[in-house]
Every structure is written in C-alpha cells, then in structure tokens.
Amino acid sequence: MIWKDAKISKRLRSHLKMRSLLSCLAILASFVLALPSQRDSPHQVKERVFPPRDWEIQSIAPSTHKIELKIGLPQPNFDILEKHLYEVSDPSHTRYGQHLSKEEVEALVAPHPESLELVTDWLVSHGIGKEDMTRSPAQDWITVTVPVGVAEKMLDTTYYVWKHTASGESIVRTTSYSLPIHLHEHVDVIQPTTTFARLKSFKSTIHRFDKETGQIVEQSNTPIISASGISVDPSCNATVTVTCLKQLYNATDITPSATIDNSFGITGYLDQFANFQDLQSFYAIQVPEAVNSSFTVLSVAGGQNNQTLSEAGDEADLDIEFGFGITFPINGTFFTTAGSPPFIPDLGTPTDTNEPYITWLDFILAQDEIPLVITTSYGDDEQTVPKSFARRACAGFAQLGARGVSLTFSSGDGGVGDGDPDPATQSCITNDGTNRTEFLPLFPASCPYVTAVGGTIHVPEVAVDFSGGGFSNYFPRPAYQDAAVTAFFDNFPNGTFAGLFNPYGRAFPDVAAQADNFQVIIGGETGLIGGTSAASPTFAGFVALLNDARLKAGLPSLGFLNPLFYSTAISGFNDITSGNAPGCGTEGFNATVGWDPVTGLGTPDVGKLVALVTSV
C-alpha cells in the first residue's frame, strides 16, 4: 500500500524543503519588521452564521466552563494531495493502487511554518503554554483546552448555552467569532464555535418481535430472483439476514481469509455501545461458524464500550452484527468516540458532542495501521455544519483515501430532506436567514471523498422510501461523476424542483444496499431494524470481501472507491429503477435507469465486482 515512486517522492521532499527554507526566511523578515504591529492588530470577524432554527439561547455560558478548541491551520499543498488521491484511485491511471504512506500524506497537508509560528505566538499571548498545545501528526490541527472566559477573549465573542427545542440537547456555542486580522490567512477554522449539527444516527424504524424464536414466517414459498439472476430465499422479503444479503448480492461462494492482513472497521459515537453478548447470540443464529470470535475495541478520546446488556446500542449492535457477520473471519475493529448529548454546560469539563469527526480523524490519522474499510452511519443536515468545518473534515477523509482506506457513509433517512411529502407540514427550511424551502443534503455523505450508501427494500429490489439523496450545496460535482449525473439530468424533466436543489453540487448517494427489516439482537432481544445505517455496514462488508480477493491476488486494497465505481466497475452494479424518496413537501427524486439520487449506481453484484477489481 506504500507509494513506491522514488523520483516523485524525491521531488516532493525537495519541494517541501525549498518551501520550508523560503518560509523560514520570510518568517524571520516578518518578525523583524512587523511582529509588534501584528500582535496589536485588531480583531475582525472570521465566521458568522445565522441563529440556527430549532435552537434557543438559555443563558450566557459560565466563564469557568472549559471548552476544547480545535484550531485548523491551512493546508497549502492539499491540491497536490487531491491530485495524488485521484491518480491512485483511478483504474485507468498508471499509479492505480499505489497508495501514499502516512508520512507522505502528512507532508502534503502540513501547514506553512509561518502559520505555525503566528498561531502559536497568539496562543502564548493568551497565557497558553506550548506544553498545553496538542498538535496533530501533520501539525495542521492545534488543540487547547481553556475556560470559556479565555476563549471569549481570544475570539472576541460571547458563548451561550443553546438548547435544541425538540430533543432538549444543550451545547455551548456562538454564532460568530473574530480573530486578529493578521491571523485570518493562517487559520481555516476554529471549533466548537458555530457548528450546530446534532450528529444523528440514521435509523428509520425499530420493530421488536417474537423474543422466543426471533422468526417471522413468510407466507409465500415461491422462490424470488435477485437482479443478479440468483434465487433468494422467499423469507428475505420479510426478514433480512446475513445469508439473505450474501444470496442477494451474489457472494455465497466467497470465503474470506483471516491471514492476509485484511481489516474492517466500524465507527461508534453518542455512547453507542457494541455488545459482545448480543453479537454471540446473533452469530449463533445467523453465522454459527463465527461463534466465539470477537473484535477489537479502540477508545477515541476516552470513548467507552459499556457491556451492561441493557446499555447495548441499537446502532452499534446493528453495525457490528451485520458488518462483522458479513466479513468473518476478517479482522474487525470498533472505534468508540467519546461525547454524548445532552450534557450539562456547567460541569467545568470539556465535552465533544458535535465535532466528533475531527476528534476521530485526529486519532485515526495518527495510527500507523488503519482498517482498509471503515463504515459510518452518522451525520446531519449539511447546512448545520459550517462550510469551513465541513471542508476540513472532508479533507481528512481524503487523507485516509490516499492511504488506501475505503470509507462508506449512510446517505440518511429523510429522502431529499425531512422525509415529509406534505407541503403543509414539511420542515426543510434554510438556515441562511431567508427561511426558504430547500432540499437538505446530508454531511458527511455529501463529501466527494467518501462513498455514500443509499437504501433499497424487498426482492426484486426497489428504492426504500427514506433513502437519503440529493446534491451538495458545499462541494461541487467531482469529475468522476460527470458522465453519470449528466445522463440523469438528460432525462430529468426540465424545471422539476427548480430552485430546491443545486444541480452542480456533488451528487449522492453513490451506491445502495438493503436498508430495512434487518434481524438483529439488541439487549438480548430479537427484532427488526431499518435505516441506511443498515445499508452502509452491509455495503462496506462486501467491499472488505472485494479487498480479500485483491489481496489474495497480490494487489493492494481498493482505497477510495468512487473513481473505480463510476468507470471500470460500473457494470458490477444492479441498477435499481423503481421507487422514490419523498421529503420537503415533495415526492422527491425517483429511482431510474442509470445513476439516480436515491440509489446511486445501484446495489452490488459481488461476483461480478470480484472479477472486475482483480483485473485492474
């Protein structure tokens, strides 16, 4: 997986050394000529957002409440990293599969030395010692923990305690912050300040049934045929199991290896605990050969994995049962990241409830060994995440892709927004102060460096009516999508949903998988669960099987998937052409021939994909 091109590496090192030398000279000159005036430069607003909908100010935040500030410094060479990412992910490029090393990625996202010096000097001027600053491996993030009173002086702002009217969750935030003028070009983002995302897990429904047997009797005995032309057990139309998914997606003949350094990861947030006992019970019913096998738990920023059965998380159990069930015996890891709303803002301790992606990225990017496939089933409306923060988190996902990691994210459970087709009751209102009705894309699914997974249901498959999809307002359409999305619009009725979405934005989802009626065991009880939170670990599990085939053939991991899927591997998907996903007072987009913003390119035919990915 390591980038072996010595000439390119040498040029990169030479470029960075020369840049560093010139930068040092520039810093020296600037300190001699301008440092006193820079220290005294006035504050100017760096970022401002409108007061968010559904949040109310409760009080001024206690000045002694401690807050963990993450300061993102610019990455002047990110465009070079992006170029490498697309080259090593493009099956038509000579460098396909030649992923970058950890050190090469860090060199490409390192900030300018001047940015490091000036931001450090600013922090020291507010009484923060260098020993109290935590820096990411690439030094592009600086983390400090300070009382709110100090943060308010640093950022010339006032923090408030905000309460979400529907959930009751509380957070400490501000709607604007300022920086000394001379720092504006040296700081990309500071959070938590203006982020009001709630980090939801994408569950549409949970149904309990028959605690004794955990079975649903299918009335019909007539065999059903999948889009791959394979006979599927008729019970799969009512209850989805690991066996159903392997039948449906043509993977019954694939036996992965436990000895070729393949790996699979699942992220967990919001105190969602993955229960070992539930997994063993699930294995006993659905994957008996996996009984007594386990997975590794890695704590991020103090994240817990409470094993009290009553504390088992529905999201976490769903993810591990189907993710690890599909991929057994591939090495599995569950990442549990600290932070869970609601919290009490006067406890005097830092809490990470709404910036978990950066917390997790800080951790994962510092690791030498990373799972080759990682699935995430969390996110929120793109508009609740400031663009500066979304771009930096997305850039972190790009770093993982460049290192050969495949990332899948659920596309959401609200169709084009809130899942409500009634214009009188829909809640898709913009956060920009205009209060317009607009489709609400999801983040991180809208990031162009991840693979967003939508949902289907039944056999033959149709789009499930909650499958999230649409077009980003933050990220432009990447080139790898041009042909597929242009073809969609060529057949899209002119003027439909005019003004409700950005047709030039990054389109999602990219792919789809089954997303409802999954048979799970949670807290010792058997039941059915649904949501694109089921689709993402399912699809990711099959990607791990594709990596198994590549590794056995002596090939590197797939890494960033989308350039491959939209080109060479496009014939390895079952096109879903029926169903729609309503929302925002409309019936939403329809599934149709080719790519569509409900099911993407379709669902995987793993047998076909194995042949395709082992020939590039």
DOSE-286296 format. One record per residue (C-alpha): residue in one letter; z, x, y; residue number from 0. Coordinates in Angstrom, 2 decimals. Example, Ala and Ser with C-alpha at 12.3 -4.5 7.8 and 13.67 -1.06 7.14 Angstrom:
2
 res       z       x       y   n
   A    7.80   12.30   -4.50   0
   S    7.14   13.67   -1.06   1
This chain:
616
 res       z       x       y   n
   M    0.00    0.00    0.00   0
   I    0.15    3.04    2.33   1
   W   -2.67    3.73    4.77   2
   K   -4.21    6.96    3.44   3
   D   -6.84    7.76    6.08   4
   A   -5.60   11.19    7.24   5
   K   -8.16   11.52   10.04   6
   I   -7.20    8.19   11.57   7
   S   -3.50    9.00   11.19   8
   K   -4.02   12.38   12.87   9
   R   -5.87   10.77   15.78  10
   L   -3.13    8.18   16.08  11
   R   -0.42   10.85   16.20  12
   S   -2.40   12.89   18.71  13
   H   -2.99    9.85   20.90  14
   L    0.67    8.91   20.87  15
   K    1.83   12.50   21.55  16
   M   -0.51   12.83   24.55  17
   R    0.57    9.41   25.82  18
   S    4.20   10.41   25.41  19
   L    3.68   13.69   27.34  20
   L    1.93   11.95   30.21  21
   S    4.56    9.25   30.22  22
   C    7.38   11.78   30.43  23
   L    5.71   13.45   33.43  24
   A    5.24   10.06   35.06  25
   I    8.88    9.17   34.47  26
   L   10.06   12.45   35.97  27
   A    7.96   11.91   39.06  28
   S    9.05    8.30   39.44  29
   F   12.73    9.23   39.12  30
   V   12.40   11.93   41.75  31
   L   10.52    9.73   44.20  32
   A   11.60    6.17   43.58  33
   L   14.71    5.71   41.44  34
   P   17.17    4.87   44.22  35
   S   14.95    2.08   45.57  36
   Q   14.27    0.76   42.07  37
   R   17.97    0.40   41.37  38
   D   18.25   -1.66   44.52  39
   S   15.11   -3.74   44.01  40
   P   15.70   -7.47   44.45  41
   H   15.59   -9.98   41.63  42
   Q   12.53  -12.12   41.09  43
   V   12.11  -14.99   38.64  44
   K   10.80  -13.70   35.31  45
   E   10.62  -17.01   33.43  46
   R   11.26  -20.65   34.25  47
   V   10.98  -23.77   32.11  48
   F   11.37  -27.44   32.94  49
   P   14.61  -29.09   31.86  50
   P   13.92  -29.96   28.23  51
   R   13.59  -33.53   27.01  52
   D   16.44  -34.82   24.83  53
   W   18.87  -32.17   26.11  54
   E   21.66  -32.87   28.62  55
   I   23.88  -30.48   30.57  56
   Q   27.51  -30.86   29.51  57
   S   29.18  -28.17   31.60  58
   I   28.85  -24.69   33.02  59
   A   29.13  -22.17   30.18  60
   P   32.51  -20.37   30.03  61
   S   32.15  -16.98   31.68  62
   T   34.06  -15.33   28.82  63
   H   31.85  -16.77   26.07  64
   K   29.98  -13.85   24.53  65
   I   26.26  -14.01   24.10  66
   E   23.94  -11.70   22.19  67
   L   20.97  -10.85   24.39  68
   K   17.79   -9.59   22.75  69
   I   15.52   -7.77   25.18  70
   G   11.91   -7.34   24.12  71
   L   10.08   -4.37   25.63  72
   P    6.27   -4.43   25.94  73
   Q    4.20   -3.08   23.05  74
   P    1.31   -1.35   24.87  75
   N   -0.55   -0.49   21.66  76
   F   -0.29   -3.89   19.97  77
   D   -4.04   -4.43   20.36  78
   I   -4.58   -1.33   18.20  79
   L   -2.17   -2.70   15.58  80
   E   -4.03   -6.02   15.61  81
   K   -7.32   -4.19   15.06  82
   H   -5.85   -2.40   12.04  83
   L   -4.40   -5.67   10.73  84
   Y   -7.79   -7.38   10.75  85
   E   -9.56   -4.38    9.23  86
   V   -7.17   -4.03    6.29  87
   S   -7.21   -7.82    5.76  88
   D  -10.99   -8.30    5.89  89
   P  -12.56   -8.14    2.41  90
   S  -15.88   -7.06    3.92  91
   H  -14.34   -4.02    5.64  92
   T  -14.21   -0.59    4.02  93
   R  -10.48   -0.39    4.77  94
   Y   -9.61   -3.64    2.99  95
   G   -6.20   -3.35    1.33  96
   Q   -5.34    0.00    2.97  97
   H   -2.12   -1.33    4.48  98
   L   -0.16    0.65    7.03  99
   S    3.16    2.34    6.36 100
   K    6.40    1.35    8.06 101
   E    6.22    4.47   10.23 102
   E    2.62    3.84   11.27 103
   V    3.41    0.27   12.30 104
   E    6.46    1.38   14.27 105
   A    4.40    3.98   16.13 106
   L    1.90    1.30   17.15 107
   V    4.48   -1.15   18.52 108
   A    6.74    1.41   20.22 109
   P    7.31    0.73   23.93 110
   H    6.32    3.10   26.71 111
   P    9.03    5.75   27.28 112
   E    9.27    4.64   30.90 113
   S   10.18    1.13   29.77 114
   L   12.96    2.51   27.58 115
   E   14.36    4.62   30.40 116
   L   14.29    1.96   33.09 117
   V   15.73   -0.83   30.94 118
   T   18.47    1.47   29.63 119
   D   19.34    2.52   33.18 120
   W   19.53   -1.16   34.21 121
   L   21.88   -1.99   31.35 122
   V   24.10    1.01   32.13 123
   S   24.30   -0.13   35.75 124
   H   25.94   -3.34   34.47 125
   G   28.61   -1.42   32.58 126
   I   26.92   -1.47   29.17 127
   G   27.22    1.86   27.40 128
   K   24.33    3.35   25.49 129
   E   26.52    3.23   22.40 130
   D   26.71   -0.56   22.82 131
   M   22.94   -0.97   22.72 132
   T   21.37   -1.66   19.34 133
   R   17.72   -0.69   19.11 134
   S   15.12   -1.82   16.60 135
   P   13.46    0.91   14.49 136
   A   10.44    0.89   16.82 137
   Q   12.78    0.61   19.86 138
   D   10.79   -2.39   21.06 139
   W   13.94   -4.56   21.00 140
   I   17.32   -3.77   22.55 141
   T   20.27   -5.98   21.62 142
   V   23.50   -6.14   23.61 143
   T   26.50   -8.47   23.38 144
   V   28.01   -9.40   26.74 145
   P   30.14  -12.16   28.27 146
   V   28.16  -14.97   29.87 147
   G   29.52  -13.87   33.25 148
   V   27.89  -10.44   32.86 149
   A   24.63  -11.96   31.59 150
   E   24.51  -14.22   34.66 151
   K   24.81  -11.21   36.98 152
   M   22.19   -9.28   35.04 153
   L   19.74  -12.17   35.09 154
   D   20.71  -13.79   38.42 155
   T   21.11  -17.14   36.72 156
   T   23.66  -19.71   35.57 157
   Y   24.15  -20.58   31.90 158
   Y   25.08  -24.13   30.93 159
   V   26.27  -25.82   27.78 160
   W   23.47  -28.19   26.73 161
   K   23.81  -30.98   24.19 162
   H   20.98  -32.48   22.16 163
   T   21.21  -36.25   22.59 164
   A   20.05  -37.16   19.09 165
   S   21.75  -34.55   16.91 166
   G   24.78  -33.66   19.01 167
   E   23.99  -29.94   18.71 168
   S   25.21  -27.71   21.53 169
   I   23.72  -24.50   22.86 170
   V   24.25  -22.18   25.81 171
   R   21.03  -21.83   27.78 172
   T   19.48  -21.65   31.24 173
   T   16.13  -22.93   32.48 174
   S   15.24  -19.78   34.41 175
   Y   16.20  -16.15   34.72 176
   S   15.32  -13.28   37.03 177
   L   15.01   -9.52   36.79 178
   P   14.81   -6.73   39.38 179
   I   11.19   -6.54   40.45 180
   H   10.70   -3.02   39.09 181
   L   11.62   -4.22   35.57 182
   H    9.12   -7.08   35.29 183
   E    6.37   -4.96   33.74 184
   H    8.88   -3.30   31.41 185
   V   10.38   -6.45   29.84 186
   D    8.43   -9.04   27.85 187
   V   11.22  -11.46   27.06 188
   I   15.00  -11.91   27.04 189
   Q   16.63  -14.50   24.80 190
   P   18.70  -16.58   24.41 191
   T   17.82  -17.90   27.82 192
   T   15.09  -20.53   27.93 193
   T   14.49  -21.34   24.25 194
   F   15.41  -24.91   23.28 195
   A   13.86  -25.01   19.80 196
   R   16.19  -26.51   17.18 197
   L   14.77  -24.74   14.08 198
   K   14.28  -27.72   11.77 199
   S   13.62  -27.54    8.07 200
   F   10.61  -29.61    7.09 201
   K   11.95  -32.27    4.75 202
   S   10.38  -35.70    4.89 203
   T   12.31  -37.51    2.18 204
   I   15.02  -37.03   -0.39 205
   H   15.38  -39.56   -3.20 206
   R   18.12  -39.50   -5.83 207
   F   17.51  -40.95   -9.27 208
   D   18.90  -41.09  -12.83 209
   K   21.62  -38.44  -12.77 210
   E   21.84  -38.54  -16.57 211
   T   18.29  -37.60  -17.54 212
   G   16.56  -36.87  -14.27 213
   Q   13.43  -38.52  -15.61 214
   I   11.01  -41.07  -14.23 215
   V    8.88  -42.93  -16.78 216
   E    5.22  -43.01  -15.89 217
   Q    3.71  -46.36  -16.77 218
   S    0.18  -45.12  -17.41 219
   N   -0.71  -42.87  -20.35 220
   T   -4.27  -42.32  -19.17 221
   P   -4.95  -38.60  -18.59 222
   I   -5.67  -37.64  -14.99 223
   I   -8.14  -34.95  -14.00 224
   S   -7.46  -32.48  -11.19 225
   A  -10.05  -31.25   -8.70 226
   S  -10.30  -28.15  -10.86 227
   G  -11.51  -30.34  -13.72 228
   I   -8.32  -29.82  -15.72 229
   S   -6.41  -32.58  -17.49 230
   V   -2.99  -33.13  -15.91 231
   D   -0.06  -34.98  -17.46 232
   P   -0.01  -38.53  -16.00 233
   S    3.71  -38.23  -15.20 234
   C    2.75  -35.76  -12.46 235
   N    1.64  -38.67  -10.30 236
   A    5.28  -39.74  -10.01 237
   T    7.34  -36.60  -10.64 238
   V    6.16  -33.10   -9.73 239
   T    7.42  -30.24  -11.90 240
   V    6.57  -26.56  -12.26 241
   T    4.42  -27.44  -15.26 242
   C    2.58  -30.09  -13.21 243
   L    1.78  -27.59  -10.49 244
   K    0.51  -24.98  -12.92 245
   Q   -1.70  -27.59  -14.60 246
   L   -2.93  -28.99  -11.31 247
   Y   -3.79  -25.60   -9.84 248
   N   -5.31  -24.01  -12.96 249
   A   -2.56  -21.46  -13.55 250
   T   -1.28  -22.35  -17.03 251
   D   -2.87  -19.27  -18.62 252
   I   -1.35  -16.79  -16.16 253
   T    1.65  -14.81  -17.38 254
   P    3.01  -12.56  -14.63 255
   S    4.64   -9.21  -15.36 256
   A    8.17   -8.13  -14.46 257
   T    7.34   -4.41  -14.49 258
   I    4.63   -3.79  -11.89 259
   D    6.74   -3.85   -8.70 260
   N    5.60   -7.31   -7.68 261
   S    8.03   -9.25   -5.48 262
   F    8.59  -12.65   -3.91 263
   G   10.89  -13.64   -1.02 264
   I   12.32  -16.86    0.42 265
   T   13.97  -17.18    3.84 266
   G   17.03  -19.34    4.43 267
   Y   18.55  -20.48    7.73 268
   L   21.08  -23.00    9.08 269
   D   23.69  -22.36    6.36 270
   Q   21.30  -23.50    3.66 271
   F   22.90  -22.04    0.53 272
   A   20.87  -21.30   -2.61 273
   N   22.99  -22.32   -5.58 274
   F   22.86  -20.26   -8.78 275
   Q   24.25  -23.06  -10.97 276
   D   21.65  -25.53   -9.74 277
   L   18.91  -23.01  -10.44 278
   Q   20.12  -22.51  -14.02 279
   S   20.21  -26.28  -14.55 280
   F   16.70  -26.54  -13.14 281
   Y   15.47  -23.73  -15.37 282
   A   16.99  -25.40  -18.45 283
   I   14.84  -28.48  -17.79 284
   Q   11.65  -27.03  -16.33 285
   V   11.43  -23.27  -17.02 286
   P   13.56  -22.60  -20.14 287
   E   12.26  -19.06  -20.52 288
   A   13.88  -18.22  -17.16 289
   V   17.42  -19.33  -18.13 290
   N   19.99  -16.60  -17.35 291
   S   17.61  -14.83  -14.95 292
   S   18.61  -14.61  -11.30 293
   F   17.55  -13.41   -7.86 294
   T   18.80  -11.01   -5.19 295
   V   20.61  -12.35   -2.11 296
   L   20.27  -10.34    1.12 297
   S   22.51  -11.27    4.06 298
   V   20.95  -11.04    7.52 299
   A   23.36  -10.71   10.46 300
   G   26.26  -11.95    8.35 301
   G   24.48  -14.84    6.66 302
   Q   26.41  -16.44    3.79 303
   N   25.48  -18.00    0.45 304
   N   28.44  -20.23   -0.40 305
   Q   28.40  -21.13   -4.10 306
   T   30.59  -24.24   -3.86 307
   L   28.40  -26.77   -5.65 308
   S   28.90  -29.44   -3.00 309
   E   27.62  -26.98   -0.38 310
   A   24.28  -26.41   -2.11 311
   G   21.44  -26.75    0.39 312
   D   18.62  -29.18   -0.34 313
   E   16.09  -26.95    1.44 314
   A   17.37  -23.74   -0.14 315
   D   17.58  -25.22   -3.66 316
   L   14.09  -26.70   -3.38 317
   D   12.71  -23.33   -2.29 318
   I   14.34  -21.22   -4.98 319
   E   13.78  -23.69   -7.81 320
   F   10.05  -24.04   -7.31 321
   G    9.40  -20.64   -5.72 322
   F   11.19  -18.65   -8.41 323
   G   10.22  -21.18  -11.09 324
   I    6.51  -20.62  -10.47 325
   T    6.81  -16.85  -10.15 326
   F    9.22  -16.00  -13.01 327
   P    9.71  -13.15  -14.02 328
   I    8.59  -11.59  -10.71 329
   N   11.47  -10.06   -8.73 330
   G   12.89  -12.66   -6.32 331
   T   14.89  -12.29   -3.09 332
   F   16.62  -14.93   -0.97 333
   F   17.31  -13.97    2.67 334
   T   20.21  -15.86    4.22 335
   T   20.26  -15.53    8.01 336
   A   23.41  -16.41    9.96 337
   G   23.63  -19.20   12.51 338
   S   24.00  -22.94   12.21 339
   P   24.13  -25.67   14.83 340
   P   26.23  -27.25   16.12 341
   F   28.60  -24.59   17.41 342
   I   31.47  -24.67   19.90 343
   P   30.38  -22.74   23.00 344
   D   33.89  -21.62   23.97 345
   L   34.70  -19.65   20.82 346
   G   34.03  -16.36   22.57 347
   T   31.83  -15.00   19.79 348
   P   28.04  -14.61   19.72 349
   T   26.02  -17.00   17.64 350
   D   22.36  -17.02   16.70 351
   T   21.39  -20.64   16.27 352
   N   17.99  -20.73   17.87 353
   E   16.41  -17.25   17.80 354
   P   16.62  -16.61   14.04 355
   Y   13.06  -15.36   13.64 356
   I   13.79  -12.32   15.79 357
   T   17.11  -11.76   14.01 358
   W   15.33  -11.92   10.66 359
   L   12.42   -9.80   11.88 360
   D   14.81   -7.14   13.18 361
   F   16.25   -6.94    9.69 362
   I   13.11   -7.16    7.58 363
   L   11.04   -4.73    9.65 364
   A   13.78   -2.11    9.28 365
   Q   13.51   -2.24    5.47 366
   D   11.52    0.32    3.54 367
   E   10.78   -2.16    0.75 368
   I    9.76   -5.74    1.57 369
   P    8.78   -8.58   -0.79 370
   L    4.99   -8.79   -0.99 371
   V    5.03  -12.56   -0.39 372
   I    7.58  -14.40    1.78 373
   T    7.77  -18.17    2.34 374
   T    9.48  -20.02    5.19 375
   S    9.98  -23.77    5.56 376
   Y   11.39  -23.97    9.08 377
   G   10.06  -24.38   12.61 378
   D    9.89  -26.66   15.64 379
   D    7.57  -28.01   18.31 380
   E    5.65  -25.15   19.86 381
   Q    6.47  -26.37   23.37 382
   T   10.22  -25.91   22.81 383
   V    9.65  -22.18   22.29 384
   P    8.76  -20.27   25.49 385
   K    5.34  -18.67   25.17 386
   S    6.77  -15.19   25.73 387
   F    9.17  -15.60   22.81 388
   A    6.54  -17.17   20.54 389
   R    4.15  -14.30   21.17 390
   R    6.76  -11.66   20.39 391
   A    7.86  -13.39   17.18 392
   C    4.21  -13.78   16.20 393
   A    3.66  -10.06   16.88 394
   G    6.49   -9.36   14.45 395
   F    4.72  -11.38   11.76 396
   A    1.59   -9.31   12.45 397
   Q    3.57   -6.13   11.74 398
   L    4.53   -7.50    8.32 399
   G    0.92   -8.40    7.58 400
   A   -0.21   -4.89    8.47 401
   R    2.31   -3.57    5.94 402
   G    0.78   -5.68    3.14 403
   V    3.08   -8.73    3.24 404
   S    1.73  -12.29    2.86 405
   L    3.61  -14.86    4.98 406
   T    3.41  -18.62    4.41 407
   F    4.97  -21.26    6.67 408
   S    5.22  -25.02    6.26 409
   S    2.94  -26.86    8.68 410
   G    5.53  -29.55    9.48 411
   D    6.25  -33.16    8.55 412
   G    5.15  -35.04   11.65 413
   G    1.38  -35.20   11.33 414
   V   -0.02  -34.37   14.76 415
   G    3.43  -34.64   16.31 416
   D    6.15  -37.16   15.58 417
   G    4.60  -38.99   12.62 418
   D    4.64  -42.29   14.54 419
   P    1.30  -44.16   14.83 420
   D    2.71  -46.79   17.23 421
   P    1.81  -46.08   20.89 422
   A    4.84  -48.11   21.99 423
   T    7.42  -46.01   20.17 424
   Q    5.82  -42.55   19.84 425
   S    7.71  -39.59   21.33 426
   C    5.07  -36.89   21.83 427
   I    5.84  -36.12   25.46 428
   T    5.09  -32.80   27.11 429
   N    7.88  -30.51   28.30 430
   D    6.00  -29.29   31.39 431
   G    7.32  -31.88   33.80 432
   T    4.23  -34.11   33.67 433
   N    5.58  -36.30   30.84 434
   R    2.12  -36.72   29.33 435
   T    1.46  -37.85   25.79 436
   E    0.06  -34.91   23.83 437
   F   -0.15  -33.82   20.22 438
   L    2.67  -31.39   19.41 439
   P    1.65  -28.30   17.41 440
   L    4.32  -26.52   15.39 441
   F    5.56  -22.95   15.64 442
   P    5.53  -20.57   13.72 443
   A    2.75  -22.41   11.84 444
   S    0.62  -22.01   14.97 445
   C    0.88  -18.19   14.88 446
   P   -2.54  -16.78   13.88 447
   Y   -0.98  -14.02   11.72 448
   V    0.65  -16.36    9.18 449
   T   -0.74  -18.79    6.60 450
   A    0.25  -22.38    7.41 451
   V    0.55  -24.74    4.44 452
   G   -0.06  -28.49    4.72 453
   G    0.66  -31.15    2.14 454
   T   -1.03  -33.35   -0.47 455
   I    0.14  -36.00   -2.91 456
   H   -0.95  -37.54   -6.22 457
   V   -3.73  -36.59   -8.64 458
   P   -6.56  -36.66   -7.67 459
   E   -5.09  -35.20   -4.51 460
   V   -5.15  -36.81   -1.09 461
   A   -3.54  -35.68    2.14 462
   V    0.10  -36.73    2.33 463
   D    0.66  -38.81    5.45 464
   F    3.22  -36.47    7.01 465
   S    1.23  -33.22    6.67 466
   G    1.53  -31.34    9.96 467
   G   -1.59  -30.02   11.62 468
   G   -3.47  -29.54   14.83 469
   F   -4.28  -26.89   17.40 470
   S   -2.05  -24.42   19.23 471
   N   -1.54  -24.53   22.97 472
   Y   -0.31  -20.92   22.99 473
   F   -2.66  -18.97   20.70 474
   P   -6.47  -19.02   20.92 475
   R   -8.54  -19.66   17.82 476
   P   -8.86  -16.41   15.83 477
   A  -12.34  -15.23   14.89 478
   Y  -11.72  -15.72   11.16 479
   Q  -11.54  -19.49   11.80 480
   D  -14.64  -19.86   13.95 481
   A  -17.12  -20.97   11.27 482
   A  -14.76  -23.40    9.51 483
   V  -13.36  -25.03   12.64 484
   T  -16.74  -25.22   14.36 485
   A  -18.08  -27.05   11.30 486
   F  -15.18  -29.51   11.56 487
   F  -15.95  -30.26   15.20 488
   D  -19.67  -30.61   14.49 489
   N  -18.79  -33.75   12.54 490
   F  -15.86  -34.88   14.69 491
   P  -16.65  -37.99   16.77 492
   N  -17.19  -36.92   20.36 493
   G  -14.36  -37.90   22.66 494
   T  -11.87  -38.73   19.92 495
   F   -8.32  -37.94   21.06 496
   A   -9.73  -36.49   24.28 497
   G   -7.02  -34.72   26.27 498
   L   -4.48  -34.93   23.46 499
   F   -5.12  -31.51   21.94 500
   N   -6.59  -28.08   22.68 501
   P   -9.81  -27.72   20.64 502
   Y   -9.94  -23.98   21.40 503
   G   -6.48  -23.22   20.01 504
   R   -5.53  -21.62   16.69 505
   A   -6.11  -24.38   14.15 506
   F   -3.69  -25.18   11.34 507
   P   -2.89  -25.66    8.50 508
   D   -4.93  -23.04    6.68 509
   V   -4.35  -24.38    3.16 510
   A   -2.36  -27.09    1.35 511
   A   -0.38  -27.87   -1.78 512
   Q    1.55  -30.78   -3.28 513
   A    4.35  -31.87   -0.96 514
   D    6.18  -34.91   -2.35 515
   N    8.12  -36.19   -5.37 516
   F    9.36  -32.73   -6.42 517
   Q   12.02  -32.95   -9.12 518
   V   14.98  -30.83   -8.05 519
   I   18.65  -30.35   -8.87 520
   I   20.91  -30.16   -5.82 521
   G   24.68  -30.05   -6.04 522
   G   24.46  -30.80   -9.74 523
   E   22.45  -34.00   -9.16 524
   T   18.81  -34.52  -10.11 525
   G   16.47  -36.10   -7.61 526
   L   13.11  -36.12   -5.90 527
   I   12.42  -34.36   -2.63 528
   G    9.38  -34.04   -0.41 529
   G    8.01  -32.34    2.66 530
   T    5.73  -29.45    3.49 531
   S    8.89  -27.45    2.78 532
   A    7.87  -28.02   -0.84 533
   A    4.25  -27.07   -0.21 534
   S    4.94  -23.64    1.31 535
   P    7.03  -22.14   -1.54 536
   T    4.59  -23.69   -4.02 537
   F    1.55  -22.08   -2.42 538
   A    3.41  -18.81   -1.88 539
   G    4.39  -18.76   -5.54 540
   F    0.75  -18.87   -6.56 541
   V   -0.06  -16.08   -4.09 542
   A    2.51  -13.98   -5.97 543
   L    0.53  -14.69   -9.15 544
   L   -2.63  -13.50   -7.40 545
   N   -0.80  -10.30   -6.44 546
   D    0.19   -9.94  -10.10 547
   A   -3.49   -9.94  -11.06 548
   R   -4.37   -7.42   -8.35 549
   L   -1.52   -5.06   -9.18 550
   K   -2.44   -5.14  -12.88 551
   A   -5.99   -4.18  -11.85 552
   G   -4.69   -1.22   -9.84 553
   L   -5.35   -2.93   -6.49 554
   P   -2.95   -3.26   -3.54 555
   S   -1.23   -6.51   -2.56 556
   L   -3.20   -9.15   -0.67 557
   G   -1.25   -8.83    2.58 558
   F   -2.40  -11.08    5.44 559
   L   -4.31  -13.83    3.66 560
   N   -6.35  -15.76    6.21 561
   P   -9.38  -13.48    6.73 562
   L   -9.86  -13.46    2.93 563
   F   -9.36  -17.20    2.50 564
   Y  -11.81  -18.16    5.25 565
   S  -14.53  -15.89    3.83 566
   T  -14.85  -14.41    0.35 567
   A  -12.24  -16.66   -1.29 568
   I  -13.20  -19.97    0.33 569
   S  -14.78  -21.18   -2.93 570
   G  -11.40  -20.83   -4.65 571
   F  -10.02  -23.97   -2.99 572
   N  -10.17  -27.64   -3.93 573
   D  -11.48  -29.49   -0.89 574
   I   -9.29  -32.49   -0.01 575
   T  -11.39  -35.20    1.64 576
   S   -9.12  -38.28    1.74 577
   G   -6.05  -39.24    3.70 578
   N   -4.76  -38.78    7.22 579
   A   -1.57  -37.77    9.02 580
   P   -0.63  -40.04   11.95 581
   G    1.54  -39.31   14.95 582
   C    1.84  -39.54   18.73 583
   G    0.72  -43.17   18.75 584
   T   -2.48  -42.46   16.81 585
   E   -3.69  -42.37   13.22 586
   G   -4.08  -38.61   13.60 587
   F   -6.75  -36.43   12.07 588
   N   -8.43  -37.26    8.76 589
   A   -8.92  -35.03    5.77 590
   T  -12.64  -34.46    5.42 591
   V  -15.28  -32.24    3.83 592
   G  -14.54  -28.59    4.58 593
   W  -11.63  -27.37    6.67 594
   D   -9.61  -30.05    8.45 595
   P   -6.35  -30.09   10.49 596
   V   -4.49  -31.98    7.73 597
   T   -5.09  -29.99    4.54 598
   G   -6.86  -26.87    5.85 599
   L   -9.28  -25.34    3.35 600
   G   -7.65  -27.37    0.56 601
   T   -5.45  -26.60   -2.44 602
   P   -5.73  -23.51   -4.66 603
   D   -7.68  -23.16   -7.89 604
   V   -5.68  -20.17   -9.06 605
   G   -8.02  -19.35  -11.94 606
   K  -10.97  -19.06   -9.55 607
   L   -8.90  -17.17   -6.98 608
   V   -7.77  -14.60   -9.55 609
   A  -11.42  -13.76  -10.26 610
   L  -12.22  -13.61   -6.55 611
   V   -9.27  -11.47   -5.44 612
   T   -9.68   -8.94   -8.24 613
   S  -13.30   -8.31   -7.31 614
   V  -12.71   -7.26   -3.68 615
